[in-house]
Amino acid sequence: MTDWFLEPQKEYTRTCDRVKYKTESSRLKFCNDCNMVWEWIHMTKSCHRYQEFPSYGLKRELCKYCKNDKESNNDKNTKKEN
């Protein structure tokens, strides 16, 4: 009756391990204006930019700082025209 206890236990391995680097690299984007790699962190609601970071294969999209600069420049131009 105690045979199950005396036999060595099998080690079970997880069959569906998460691969973190795939999910983390999908958040990275490259900004063509400032030539920096950036990511949006939802938890802190902030934009992190990285200089001299490899940009091969990353999506090309303006970072939040460059978007804000362009919007503010557009607002100033429209006010000057009026």
N, C-alpha and C positions, 0 to 999 in steps of 0.2 A: 503494500500500500504506500510506502514511502519511497518507492523506486523513482518517482518523478522528481523527488527532492534530491536524491543522491546523484542523479545523472547531471552531467554538466549542462548548463543552460546555453541555448543557442543565442548568438548575438543577432539581433534583427537590425537590418540597415534600412534606412529610409529610401524609398524608391523615387520619391519626387522632391529632390532637393531644389531649393530656389537658387537660381544663378543671379546674384546681385549685380554683377557688372553689366549685364544686359539691361536691366531696368534703370540703372544709374546713368549709363551712357545715352539712353534715349532722352534723358532730360537735358543733355548738353546741346547747345546751339552756338553757331558762329555769327557774330555781328560784322557785317561788311563795313560799317561806318567807323567803328573804333578798333576793328581787327582784334577782337578779344572773344574768347569762348565764355559763354555765360549760361547760367541755369537759374530758373525760378524755383525758390523753396516755398512750398505751400504752407508748411507749418509756421514759419516765421514771417511769411509774406514779404520776402525780400529777394533781391536779385544779386547773385554772386558772380563776379567777373574774374577771369583768370588770364593773365598775360603769359605769352610764350607757351601756350598749351596746344598740343597737336589738334588740328581741325579737320583732318582727313576724314571724309565720310559723314561729317556733321551737317545738320540742316542749316541753311542760311536764313537768318531771321534777325531783324533789328532787336537790340536789347531794350529794356525798359527805359534806360537812361537816354539812349539815342532817340527813342520814340517821343519821350517827353521834350527833348530839345527841339525836335522837328515840329512838334505841335506848338510849342511856345514861339518858335520862329514864324510859323504860319499865322499865329494869332497876332503877332506884332506887325507882320506885313499887311494883314487885312485891316488893321486899325490905321496904318499909315495911308492906305489907299482911300479910306473913307475920310 
